């Protein structure tokens, strides 16, 4: 089966500042961002492998 990736539209909410979207193998993956901290995108072979989130609460 051949999938035409150009005709796979996705509708996302651009008003949400707390969500980051990653496209992996034609799938749209939402990732909720922490209030404080950092999110690192790890790639392997030019593709997204995983997301690492470290939360650092503000004191």
C-alpha positions as CSV (number, residue, x, y, z in Angstrom):
1,X,0.0,0.0,0.0
2,X,1.3,3.5,-0.9
3,X,0.3,6.5,1.1
4,X,0.4,9.9,-0.4
5,X,1.7,12.0,2.5
6,X,0.9,15.3,0.7
7,X,-2.8,14.7,1.1
8,X,-2.8,14.0,4.8
9,X,-3.9,17.4,6.3
10,X,-3.9,17.9,10.1
11,X,-5.7,20.6,11.9
12,X,-3.9,21.9,15.0
13,X,-4.7,24.7,17.5
14,X,-2.2,27.5,17.0
15,X,-3.5,29.4,20.0
16,X,-2.1,26.9,22.5
17,X,1.4,27.9,23.8
18,X,1.6,24.7,26.0
19,X,1.7,22.2,23.2
20,X,4.5,21.3,20.8
21,X,3.9,19.0,17.8
22,X,6.3,16.6,16.3
23,X,5.8,14.8,13.0
24,X,7.2,11.3,12.9
25,X,6.6,8.8,10.1
26,X,3.5,10.7,8.9
27,X,2.0,10.8,12.4
28,X,1.4,14.1,14.3
29,X,2.4,13.6,17.9
30,X,1.4,16.3,20.5
31,X,3.7,17.0,23.5
32,X,2.5,19.0,26.5
33,X,5.2,21.5,27.6
34,X,6.1,21.9,31.3
35,X,5.5,25.2,33.1
36,X,9.2,25.5,33.8
37,X,12.1,23.4,32.5
38,X,13.4,22.2,29.1
39,X,12.4,19.8,26.4
40,X,15.2,18.3,24.3
41,X,14.5,16.5,20.9
42,X,16.7,13.5,20.4
43,X,17.2,12.4,16.8
44,X,18.6,9.2,15.2
45,X,19.2,8.9,11.5
46,X,17.7,12.3,10.9
47,X,14.4,11.3,12.5
48,X,12.9,12.2,15.9
49,X,13.7,9.3,18.3
50,X,12.4,10.7,21.6
51,X,11.7,13.8,23.7
52,X,13.3,14.3,27.0
53,X,11.7,16.8,29.4
54,X,13.3,18.1,32.6
55,X,11.2,20.0,34.9
56,X,12.8,22.7,37.0
57,X,10.3,24.4,39.2
58,X,10.9,28.1,39.8
59,X,11.4,29.1,43.4
